[in-house]
Amino acid sequence: MSRAAFQHLQRAYTTSTPRAPIDELISLAIPLVPTHGFSTSALVAASRLLPSSQSHSPNTGYTHHTINSLFPSAPPSSSRKRSLTREQLKADAGGEGPGLERLGPAKALLEGWLREGRKQMVKNVRDGGLKGDQAVREGLRARIRYNESVVAVLPEALGMLGATTASPLASVSALVPFPTPTGMLQHVAEIAQDLAKATGDESQGVAWYRTRARIGTLYGLTELHLLSPSLASLPPSERIEASLETLDRLIEGTESVDKKIKDVEDYGMFIIRSWMGIARSLI
């Protein structure tokens, strides 16, 4: 890949306009997530599908080093670098060494995948001409189904939402040694906001917040159940169906609160383990 081509793509990522090449790269990578995971490899594979005018290297695509530069990550600490051999340091510089997956590309791909999920959810509601509670139910069911192809890797992936990709010089949030829950809360809140708008909700004042809180709670608890260890041994399709049944019971108000609290605690341990793994990679 030429230096000029790389600078063009980097400008597209770091400025508000144009973002078309970066957005297209992420869009092409989303269908590859079930086989490649939320990883640099998925973006490298997607780069081979870009039009030649954008990739400038249609046969080989972008390297791991190029992808890591386009989607920056917080730099590893000096102590971590000293523990690597010369060969591992060279591989680390290109992001190609085993176990050296960078956070920046993976998180950017995850965020793109989440945006696509909300987009499909809204389209499902609008295409069906649904409104009110029926629209909420069908929209939530569509969004839960969207998780099926990546459900095995989703708990660890969602743990990335609270991790920073900035360096300490660029953002004080990078000084926090562990991810925060803000990213997870935003993920649920964005689903609630998009679905509320798609259903034609016109509530105002306190009712506006109550509507979105209800939708967010319904989705959040259902997602927690979907990703809980109690369903981990089931095939993805059965996990989805079990979670849709839970969603229906939550909507109808017949689900036990005590049972849901236990699921939240189980899933919390799942997320904590993934956060610890991310924290170790940044120390």
C-alpha positions as CSV (number, residue, x, y, z in Angstrom):
1,M,0.0,0.0,0.0
2,S,1.4,3.4,-1.0
3,R,2.2,6.1,1.6
4,A,-0.3,8.5,-0.2
5,A,-3.1,5.9,0.0
6,F,-2.5,5.3,3.7
7,Q,-2.5,9.1,4.4
8,H,-5.8,9.4,2.5
9,L,-7.4,6.7,4.6
10,Q,-6.0,8.0,7.8
11,R,-7.4,11.5,7.1
12,A,-10.8,9.9,6.4
13,Y,-10.8,8.3,9.9
14,T,-9.5,11.2,11.9
15,T,-11.7,13.9,10.4
16,S,-15.4,14.3,10.2
17,T,-15.5,14.2,6.4
18,P,-15.0,12.2,4.3
19,R,-15.5,8.9,6.2
20,A,-16.7,6.9,3.3
21,P,-13.6,4.6,2.9
22,I,-13.5,3.8,6.6
23,D,-17.3,3.2,6.8
24,E,-17.2,1.0,3.8
25,L,-14.3,-1.0,5.2
26,I,-16.3,-1.6,8.5
27,S,-19.4,-2.5,6.5
28,L,-17.6,-5.1,4.5
29,A,-16.1,-6.5,7.7
30,I,-19.4,-6.9,9.5
31,P,-20.5,-10.1,7.6
32,L,-17.0,-11.6,8.3
33,V,-17.4,-11.3,12.1
34,P,-19.0,-14.8,12.5
35,T,-15.9,-16.4,11.0
36,H,-13.1,-13.9,12.0
37,G,-14.5,-12.5,15.2
38,F,-14.2,-8.8,16.2
39,S,-10.6,-8.6,15.1
40,T,-8.0,-7.0,13.0
41,S,-8.1,-10.1,10.8
42,A,-11.7,-9.4,9.9
43,L,-10.8,-5.8,8.7
44,V,-7.8,-7.1,6.8
45,A,-10.0,-9.6,5.0
46,A,-12.6,-6.9,4.3
47,S,-10.0,-4.6,2.8
48,R,-9.5,-7.2,0.0
49,L,-13.1,-6.6,-1.0
50,L,-12.7,-2.8,-1.3
51,P,-12.8,-1.3,-4.8
52,S,-9.3,-0.9,-6.2
53,S,-9.6,2.9,-6.2
54,Q,-9.9,2.7,-2.4
55,S,-7.6,-0.2,-1.5
56,H,-4.8,0.6,-4.0
57,S,-3.9,-3.1,-3.6
58,P,-6.8,-5.2,-4.7
59,N,-5.0,-8.5,-4.5
60,T,-3.5,-8.3,-1.0
61,G,-5.6,-5.6,0.8
62,Y,-4.3,-3.8,3.8
63,T,-1.7,-5.1,6.3
64,H,-2.3,-5.5,10.0
65,H,0.0,-2.6,10.5
66,T,-2.1,-0.4,8.3
67,I,-5.4,-1.4,10.0
68,N,-3.8,-0.8,13.5
69,S,-2.7,2.7,12.3
70,L,-6.2,3.5,11.0
71,F,-7.8,2.5,14.3
72,P,-5.4,3.6,17.0
73,S,-5.1,1.8,20.4
74,A,-3.5,2.9,23.6
75,P,0.2,2.1,23.4
76,P,1.4,-0.9,25.4
77,S,3.5,-0.1,28.5
78,S,7.2,-0.1,28.4
79,S,7.3,-3.0,30.9
80,R,5.2,-5.1,28.5
81,K,7.5,-4.3,25.6
82,R,10.6,-5.3,27.6
83,S,9.2,-8.7,28.1
84,L,9.0,-9.4,24.4
85,T,11.8,-10.8,22.2
86,R,13.1,-8.9,19.2
87,E,11.1,-11.0,16.8
88,Q,7.9,-10.5,19.0
89,L,8.6,-6.7,19.1
90,K,8.7,-6.6,15.3
91,A,5.5,-8.6,15.1
92,D,3.9,-6.4,17.7
93,A,4.8,-3.3,15.7
94,G,2.7,-4.7,12.9
95,G,0.0,-6.1,15.1
96,E,0.6,-9.5,13.7
97,G,2.1,-11.4,16.7
98,P,0.1,-14.1,18.4
99,G,-2.0,-12.8,21.2
100,L,-1.2,-9.2,20.4
101,E,-4.7,-8.2,19.1
102,R,-5.0,-4.4,19.3
103,L,-8.1,-2.9,20.9
104,G,-8.6,-0.1,18.4
105,P,-9.6,-2.1,15.3
106,A,-11.7,-4.6,17.3
107,K,-13.6,-1.9,19.1
108,A,-14.3,0.0,15.9
109,L,-15.6,-3.1,14.3
110,L,-17.8,-3.9,17.3
111,E,-19.2,-0.4,17.3
112,G,-20.0,-0.7,13.6
113,W,-21.7,-4.0,14.2
114,L,-23.8,-2.5,16.9
115,R,-24.9,0.4,14.7
116,E,-25.9,-2.1,12.0
117,G,-27.9,-4.0,14.5
118,R,-29.9,-0.9,15.5
119,K,-30.4,0.0,11.8
120,Q,-31.8,-3.5,11.0
121,M,-34.0,-3.3,14.1
122,V,-35.5,0.0,13.0
123,K,-36.0,-1.2,9.5
124,N,-37.9,-4.2,10.7
125,V,-40.3,-2.1,12.7
126,R,-40.9,0.5,9.9
127,D,-41.2,-2.1,7.2
128,G,-43.9,-3.8,9.2
129,G,-45.8,-0.6,9.8
130,L,-45.9,-1.3,13.5
131,K,-46.6,1.2,16.3
132,G,-46.8,1.2,20.1
133,D,-46.2,-1.9,22.2
134,Q,-46.4,-4.3,19.2
135,A,-43.5,-2.4,17.6
136,V,-41.5,-2.5,20.8
137,R,-41.9,-6.3,21.0
138,E,-41.1,-7.0,17.4
139,G,-38.2,-4.5,17.4
140,L,-36.6,-6.1,20.5
141,R,-37.1,-9.6,19.1
142,A,-35.4,-8.6,15.9
143,R,-32.4,-7.1,17.8
144,I,-32.0,-10.2,19.9
145,R,-32.0,-12.4,16.8
146,Y,-29.3,-10.2,15.3
147,N,-26.9,-11.5,18.0
148,E,-27.2,-15.2,17.0
149,S,-24.3,-15.5,14.6
150,V,-21.8,-14.0,17.1
151,V,-23.3,-15.0,20.4
152,A,-20.3,-17.1,21.4
153,V,-17.9,-14.2,21.3
154,L,-20.3,-11.4,22.3
155,P,-19.7,-11.4,26.1
156,E,-16.0,-10.7,25.6
157,A,-16.6,-8.2,22.8
158,L,-19.1,-6.1,24.8
159,G,-16.5,-5.8,27.5
160,M,-14.5,-3.7,25.1
161,L,-17.1,-0.9,25.1
162,G,-15.9,0.5,28.4
163,A,-12.2,0.3,27.5
164,T,-10.4,3.4,26.1
165,T,-8.4,3.4,22.9
166,A,-6.7,6.8,23.6
167,S,-3.3,7.4,25.1
168,P,-2.9,9.1,28.5
169,L,-1.7,12.2,26.6
170,A,-4.9,12.4,24.6
171,S,-7.5,11.5,27.2
172,V,-7.5,11.3,31.0
173,S,-9.8,8.3,30.7
174,A,-6.8,6.3,29.5
175,L,-5.4,6.6,33.0
176,V,-8.2,4.5,34.4
177,P,-6.7,0.9,34.7
178,F,-9.9,-0.9,33.9
179,P,-12.9,-0.4,31.6
180,T,-16.0,1.5,32.9
181,P,-19.7,0.5,32.6
182,T,-20.5,3.6,30.6
183,G,-20.0,1.9,27.3
184,M,-22.5,-0.9,28.2
185,L,-25.1,1.6,29.4
186,Q,-24.7,3.6,26.2
187,H,-25.1,0.5,24.1
188,V,-28.5,-0.3,25.8
189,A,-29.6,3.4,25.8
190,E,-28.9,3.7,22.0
191,I,-31.1,0.7,21.3
192,A,-33.9,2.2,23.5
193,Q,-33.7,5.6,21.8
194,D,-33.7,4.3,18.2
195,L,-36.5,1.8,18.9
196,A,-38.6,4.4,20.7
197,K,-38.3,6.8,17.7
198,A,-39.1,4.0,15.3
199,T,-42.3,3.1,17.2
200,G,-43.6,6.7,16.8
201,D,-43.3,7.5,20.5
202,E,-44.3,11.1,21.1
203,S,-44.1,11.2,24.8
204,Q,-42.6,14.2,26.6
205,G,-41.2,15.1,30.0
206,V,-41.0,12.3,32.5
207,A,-42.9,10.0,30.1
208,W,-40.1,10.3,27.5
209,Y,-37.5,9.0,30.0
210,R,-39.9,6.3,31.3
211,T,-40.5,4.9,27.8
212,R,-36.8,4.6,27.0
213,A,-36.0,3.2,30.5
214,R,-38.6,0.5,30.0
215,I,-37.3,-0.4,26.5
216,G,-33.7,-0.4,27.7
217,T,-34.5,-2.5,30.7
218,L,-36.4,-5.1,28.6
219,Y,-33.5,-5.4,26.1
220,G,-30.7,-5.2,28.7
221,L,-32.2,-8.0,30.9
222,T,-32.9,-10.2,27.8
223,E,-29.3,-9.7,26.5
224,L,-28.0,-10.6,30.0
225,H,-30.0,-13.8,29.9
226,L,-28.8,-14.6,26.3
227,L,-25.2,-14.3,27.3
228,S,-25.4,-15.9,30.8
229,P,-23.4,-19.0,31.6
230,S,-26.7,-20.9,32.2
231,L,-27.3,-20.9,28.4
232,A,-23.6,-21.3,27.3
233,S,-23.9,-25.0,26.5
234,L,-26.8,-24.6,24.1
235,P,-26.5,-24.0,20.3
236,P,-26.9,-20.4,19.3
237,S,-30.4,-20.9,17.8
238,E,-31.6,-22.4,21.1
239,R,-30.1,-19.6,23.1
240,I,-31.9,-17.1,21.0
241,E,-35.2,-18.9,21.3
242,A,-34.8,-19.2,25.1
243,S,-34.1,-15.5,25.3
244,L,-37.1,-14.6,23.2
245,E,-39.3,-16.5,25.6
246,T,-37.7,-14.6,28.4
247,L,-38.4,-11.3,26.6
248,D,-42.0,-12.3,26.2
249,R,-42.4,-13.1,29.9
250,L,-40.7,-9.8,30.8
251,I,-43.0,-7.8,28.6
252,E,-46.0,-9.6,30.1
253,G,-44.7,-9.0,33.6
254,T,-44.6,-12.6,34.6
255,E,-40.8,-13.1,35.1
256,S,-39.4,-13.4,38.6
257,V,-37.2,-10.5,39.6
258,D,-35.1,-12.7,41.8
259,K,-34.2,-15.0,38.9
260,K,-33.1,-12.1,36.8
261,I,-30.9,-10.7,39.5
262,K,-29.0,-14.0,39.6
263,D,-28.6,-13.9,35.8
264,V,-27.2,-10.4,36.1
265,E,-24.6,-11.5,38.7
266,D,-23.6,-14.5,36.5
267,Y,-23.2,-12.3,33.5
268,G,-21.4,-9.7,35.5
269,M,-18.6,-12.2,36.3
270,F,-18.4,-13.0,32.6
271,I,-17.9,-9.3,31.7
272,I,-15.4,-8.8,34.6
273,R,-13.2,-11.6,33.3
274,S,-13.2,-10.0,29.8
275,W,-12.4,-6.6,31.4
276,M,-9.5,-8.2,33.3
277,G,-8.1,-9.6,30.0
278,I,-8.3,-6.2,28.4
279,A,-6.7,-4.5,31.4
280,R,-3.8,-7.0,31.3
281,S,-3.2,-6.1,27.7
282,L,-2.9,-2.4,28.6
283,I,-0.5,-2.8,31.6
